[in-house]
Amino acid sequence: MAQESGGVRHNESGLPIEPVYGPQALAGWDPGRRLGAPGDYPFTRGVYPSMYTGRPWTMRQYAGFGTARESNARYRQLIAHGTTGLSVAFDLPTQMGHDSDTPIAAGEVGKVGVAIDSVEDMRVLFGGIPLDRVSTSMTINAPAALLLLLYQLVGEEEGVTAHQLKGTIQNDVLKEYIARGTYIFPPQPSLRLIADIFQYCRAEIPQWNTISISGYHMAEAGASPAQEITFTLANGIEYVRTAVAAGMDVDDFAPRLSFFFVSRTTLLEEVAKFRAARRIWARVMREEFGAKNPKSQMLRFHTQTAGVQLTAQQPEVNLARVTVQALAAVLGGTQSLHTNSFDEAIALPTDKSARLALRTQQVLAYETDVTATVDPFAGSYAVESMTDELEEAAVALMQRVEELGGAVAAIERGFQKDEIERNAYRIAQETDAGERVVVGVNRFQLDEEEPYEPLRVDPAIESQQIERLAQLRSRRNRRTVTGALDDLRKAAEGTDNVLPPMREALRARATVGEVCDALRNVWGTYVPQTGF
């Protein structure tokens, strides 16, 4: 929420909010240069001319827990209720490239997402789902190439060609070093792997979005809106530079780049944030990288409502929060949207709460008039002023990243992490002091909370998954697996694209952990630097 300081209210980025905005706020402002038309450079008003007037955004629901079979049942329910895109959550062992039967995975199998150890799990996960008609987003980073290839192999088994597959892998490892920590390899081989994915998908899976450059997790860690777009776009610049340095033409891969942002309850600032981010990215791609294809200049993004703003106290109030957050994303021009379930601050969402979250999007799309016109805030004194101010703040912070040598060099200095932690501490102080109102937490509390029964994950899942792995290893051809993993290591040691040998190892029933271990043997693992 906006904060007061000496009688002046400030937004989440610390910029002042005027009580009244009028023509003087936009004195000398050129709408032709700052806005353009919807679908035209600099894409302030949106990346497509018609936006939602032709069809609404893609309605995704992020789901995945326990076994592949349980998650498959949830996906089928979501599709039956009108979901047009799936977003897959993976458990922590999968995210870290470990099999479910390794000691480090104990107690985490199937807890925060679905456990995927091999192509056999992936086959169960997507059984009966038309992969040629559904768009699938996978929240996976360091092992992103593996999960994409498993998806491709399952599609082949079902008669769906790689050219028909549509979706996104998050694949944004730089934000893992900044905010989440589910990295595996050091930065340089991680960037090499991302460039290999770009090249592979251009030839093999051309409709796939090869990376979703994520500000969401940095925002959840405490980044302000200005920090969120700054560090996200700086990471994006690093990925583009890596691909260009690998010999790729920017217009060959940039149209498949996508982004992932949070949407908070501060509606006006969020709308301004999305518009500013589009304008900055368009300018960077045109002026720094010489992108000529308009699609290379477009910042297309998925949005998820702010999980960090959900409360365990009076959880039903989260329905109101999520509605405002979703509206901000839509008014900001998102291409796809996930709405959090009201009970996610307590546990994995129940079937009913997930359905209500989807219904929130459907009400916005079909019962309101926000889809009737493109960018209704264009020309708003308040929103245009906020957009310009956020853009200026983000560009200044991006320059600081550049002065440190770019995103990777800044990460190695701990710059982004320190900046985010300082902002998170400020937010915590304001909340504790009551300056930042959180309904049900520090104001409008109940004396006694109503009971709530959360969804619980069966602890037997871990033993079941371990048994599946034992059966897999007993049935497969050990010599074929060993040979395929040797081929992968040779590619990793040289300069060949690692995805083709990785695909063949997975086809031979090598596990996710075995493939990641083969790369660990060559590239090592990342150890965070301290003392900066």
N, C-alpha and C positions, 0 to 999 in steps of 0.2 A: 504494500500500500504506500501511498505518498506520505512523506514525513514532514513535520514542521520543524523549522530551525529559525529562530528569531522572527517568527511570524510569517515566514515564507515556506511554502510547501515544496518539497523536492520529490522527484520521481525515484524509481529504483536505481537508476544510474547516477543519482546524486545531482541531477540537473534541476534548476528551479522550474516550478510550474506557475505560470501567471494566473491570477484569479480570473482575468478576462483577456482574451485575445481578439484583436481587431485588425483592420487593414494595415496599421503601422507595423504589425508583426511580420508582414511580408513585403515591406517597402523595398522596391527594386528587385523583387522576386520574379523570375522569368519562368512561367509555367511550361513554355515550349522546351526549354533546356532542362528544367528540373524534373518535369513529369514525362513529356512525350505522350503518345497514345498507348492504350493498353496493347501489349504484345510488341511494342517497338522500344528501341533503345531510348533511355537507360532502364526501361522496364520497371520504373517506380510504380506504375499502375497495374502491374501484373505481367506475367510472361506470355499470356495468350490473349488475343483480341477479345474473345467472347467470355473468357473465364467461366463462371458458373451458369451463365445464361443458357448455354447449350446443354451442359450436364453438370451435376455437382462434383465436388472433390471425391477422391477415392476414400471410402470409409473403411479404415483398417481397424482391427482389434488385435492387440498384442496378447498372445496366449501361448501357453506351453507349460506343462508341469508333469512331474511323475514320469510315467512311461510314454513311449511313442503312441501306444494304443489309446491311452486316456486323452492325450492331446489331440489325436485324430478325431475322437468323438466330439471334443469341444469345437474343433474347426468345422466339422459338419453342422453342428448346431448354429454356429455363427453364420455360415453360408446360408442356411435355411432361413435365418432371421434377416438376411439382407446385406450381410457383409460383402463388399466387393473386392477386398484384398486381405490377405492374411499377413500377420506379423508374428514371427516365431521367436519365442523366448527359449534360450538354452540354459541348462544348468551350469554351475560354475566349473565343474570338471571339464565339460565340453568346451567352455569358453577359454579354458587354460590349456587345452590340448592334452588332457589326461583321460585315460579309460576309467570306466566306473569301478574296475577291480583293483586300481592302484591304491596304496595306503593313503596317499594324500587326498583322495576323493572321499574317504570315509566320512559319512555323516552329511554329505552335500549332494548325493545323487538324487536328481529329480526335485530338488528343493525350490530353486528359483526359476526353473525352466525345465524343458524336456532333456533327458539324457540321450545323446546320440553317440554311439560308439562305432557304428559301421553302416555300410549300405543297407544291411538288413533292417536296422532301426529306421533308417530314412524311408525305406519302402513301406514300413508299417505306418509311419507318421503321415504320409501322403496317400495312403491307400484309399481308392475311391474318390479322390479329389481330382477334378479335371485340370491338369497342369497346363493345358493349352488355352484355358479360359480364365484361370485365376491368376492374380498378380501376388507374388509372395515376397515379403520383406523378411530378411533374416538378421537379427541383431547378434552379430558375431564379428569378431575383429581379427585377432591374431590368426585363428584357424579359418578365416573366411573362405579362402580358396578351397579348403577341403569340403566345407558344407555346400558350396556352390557346385563342386564336381559331383558330390553325392546326389544332389538334386538333379543334375544333368543325367547321371546314370539311371536314376529312377524314372525320369522322363523317357529315356531310351527304352527301358523295359516296358513302358506303357504305350509305346508307339508315338510319343511326342518328340519331335525333333528339337535340337538345341535352338534352332532359329525361331521356334514357336514360344520358347520360355520367356516369361516376363517377370521382372521383380527387381530386388535390390539386395545387395549385401552391405552391411554397415562398413566393414573393412577399414575403419578409421583408427589406426593404431596410435597415432600421435596423441589423441586426446586420452588414451589409456595411460600414457606416461604422465599426463597432466592431472587427470581427475579420477580415473577408475581403478587402474592397477592390474587389469587382466591382460597384460602383455606377456609375450613369450621371448621373442628374439630382440637383439639390440636394434636401434633405429635404422641403421644403414641396410642390413639385410631385410628388415621389415619393409622399407621403402622399395627395395628391389623386388620383393614379392608382390607389392601393390602394382608396380609397373608391369610385371609379368601378367597379372590379372587383367590389366587394361588391354594388353596386346592379345591375350588369349580370347577375351570376350569379343573384341572387335572382329576376330575371325570366326569364332565358334558360336557365341551367344550374343548376337548384335543388339537384341532388344533389352538386354540386362543392364541395369544401372550398376556400374562397377564399384562405386563407393558412395556411401552416405556420410558426408563430412559433418560431424556431430558437435553441435553446441549444447545439446540437451544435457549431457552428463556433466559438463562444466557448470551449467546453470544449477543443476541439482546439487553440485558441490559448493555452491554459493556465489557463482559469477553473477555480476549485474548484467542487465541487457546489453550495455555497451561492451563489457568484457566478453560476453557470450559471442557477439558477432565478430568482435576483433580477433579473438583467438581461433574461432572457427574458420574465418576467411584466411587468416595467416597460415593455418594448417593446409587449407585448400591450395594456397599459393605454393607451398612446399611440395605437395603432390604433383601439381602441374609442372613445376620445375624438374622434378624427378623424372617424369615421363618424357619431357622434352629432351633432357640430358641423355635418356636412353634411346633417343633417335626417333621418337614419335612426333608427328605433326600435331599441333594443338587441336586442330579441327577434326582430327581422326578419333580423339577420345573425349574431348571436353563436352560434347553434347550428352554423354552418358554420366556425367558427374551429377550427383544430387547432394542435398544437404538435409540436416535434421535439427530442428530447433524446438525449444520449449515454448509453451504459451502460458503466461501467468494471469493472475486476476486483474492486474493493472492494464486494463484494456487499451487505453489510448496510447500508452507507451509501447505496448506490444505491437500494435498496428504500425506505429512509427518505426519500430525496430525492423520489422519485416521489409518495409518499404526502403529504408536506408540500406539494408543489407543487399537488396537487389541492385540498387544504384551503384554501390561500391564495387560489387563483383563484376558488373557489366563494364565498368570503367577499367578495372584491373585487367580483365581478359582482353579488352580491345587495345588498351594503350601499352601494357607491359608485355603481353604475349602475342599481340598482333592477330588475335582470333578474328576471322572474317565471317564465319558462319554465325548468324544470329543465335542459333541454338547453343553455341559455345559460350555466348555471353549471358545466357539466361541462368538465373539462380532459381532452380526448381527445388522445392523442399517439402519434406514431410514434417508434420508437427505432432507433438504429443503434449497433452495437458500436463500441468506441473505436479508431478507426484510429490515433490518436496513441500508443496503447500497443502497437501491433504492432512487431516488430523485424525488421530484415533479417538479423540474426544468428540462426542456428538457426530459420528461419522456420516449421518444422513445429510448434514450441512454440506458435505463434499459434493453432493449433487448440484447445489447452487454454484459452488466454486467451479466445477468442471464445465457447467453450462457457460459461464462468463468466459472462461479460458478458451473454450471451443469457439465461441463467437469472435473472440479476438483473433484467433487463427484464421477463421474464415474471412473476416473483414481485412485481414492482412494479406490474403491471397495465397493461402497454402494449396499445394496440389494433392495432398492426402493428409488424413487426420486420424489419430487414435485418441479416444477419450478414456481416461482412467476410470475405473470402477470406484464407487464411493467407499468401498471397504479395503482398498489396497494399502492403507496405512496400518492395517491390522494383520492381513494375511493375503494369500492368493484370492482373487475374486471368485465368488460363487457364480453359478450359471445365471441366477437372477440379476445379480449386480452387473455382470458383463452385458447382459441383454439391455438393462437400463442405460448403460453407458452408450451402447449403440443407438438406442432410441433417442438419446439426446441429440446425436448428429442428425438423425432422420427428421426430428422436429425442426431443427434449424434449416435443413435443406428443403423440406416440403411444406412447412406450416408458416414460415416467415417470408419476408420479402427481400432477404439479404442476397438471394440468388437472382433477383430480377434485374439488377443493374451492376455494371462493373465498377469496382473501386468507389463506393459511395462517399468516401472521405476525401476524395481529390478536391483540392482547393480549400479545405478546412483550415482556417487560421491556426487553430490549435495543433492539429495533426501535422500540417506541413511545417510549422515551426519546430515541433518536436522531432520530426524526421530530419530536418537540417541539423539540429543540435546533436542528435545521436550520431549522425554521419560524421560530423566534425570531431566528436569525442572518439569515435571508433578509429577514424583515420589517424588521429594523433597517437593513439595507443598502438596501432599497427606500425607506425613509424618507429616507435620504441623497440618493437620486436625486430624490425629490420636493422636497427642500429646494433642489436646484439648478434646479428648474423643470420637472422631468419628463425623460423619456428623451431627447428631441431636444436640449433645453438642456444636459443632462449630456454628450451626445455632442459637442456643439460646444465644451464645456470640456475634452474628452478624458478625462472621469472614468472611464468604464467601461474604456477602453483602458489607462489607467494602472494601474487596479486589477488587471486581468488580467495585464498584463506583470509586475507585481510578484510575483504568485503564480507565474507561469511561471518567473521567475528563481529563486524559492525552490525549486521542484521540480528545476530543473537543478542547483542547488547541492547539494541532498540526493542526487541521483543521482551526481554527480561524486564526492561524499565517501563514497559507498557506504552512506549512511544509508537510502536508498530502494533496495531490491533490485530489479533488473531481470534476470530469469533470462536467461543467455546474453550479457548486455552487461557488467554489472559483477560478476556472480557466476555460477559454473557455466558458464564459457566453454569453448569447444573450441579446441584449438591450431590446427586447420585446418578451415575451413568446407567443407561438402559443396557441389559445384557445383550450380547451379540455372539452368535455361534459362527466362527470362521470356518472356511474350507481347510481341511487338514490333509497333508500328504501322507499316504500309508508308508510307514517305515520299512515295510517288506519290499518296497520297490528296489532298494539297493541290492538285496540278495537275489531278487529276480533278474536284475540286470547283470549281475555277476555270473549267474547261471547261463544267461543268453550268450555272454562272451565265451564262456568255457565251451559251450556247444559249437559256437562259430569256429573257434580255434581247432576243435577236434575234426570238423568237417572239411576245412579248406585245405588246399594244396600248399604245404609249408614251403616247398622249394620255389614255387611260383611267387609266393609272397616275398620270400627272402631276395629273390632276383629282382623283383620290382622295386623293393626298398633300396637295393644297391644302385639301381639305375637312377633313382631319385637323388641319392647322395651324390652321385657323379655329376648330375645336372647342377645341384646346389654348389658344388665345388667349382664349377666352371661358370659359363655365361649363358648357357641354354635356358630357355623358359622352363621353369620347374613344373608347370601345371600338367603338361602331357604325361610325364612319368608319374606324377602324383595321381592322376586319374587312373592310370593302369594299376597302380598299387591298390587303390581303393576298389577297383573292379575285381581284383584278385582276393578281396575280403581282408586287406590290411585294415587295422583299426585306426581311428582318429589319433589315439595316443602313439601308436607305432609310427605313423607318418610324421607326427610332430617330433617324436624322438629322433627320427632319422635326420630331420633338419636341425634339431638341437645339436646333434653330433658334429655338424658342419659349422653352423652359425653361432652356436653358444646361446646363452640366455642373458637377458638384460638384468643388470644390477644397478639400481638407482644410485646416482651420485649424491653425496651429502657434503655439507660444509660450505655451501655457497651463500 
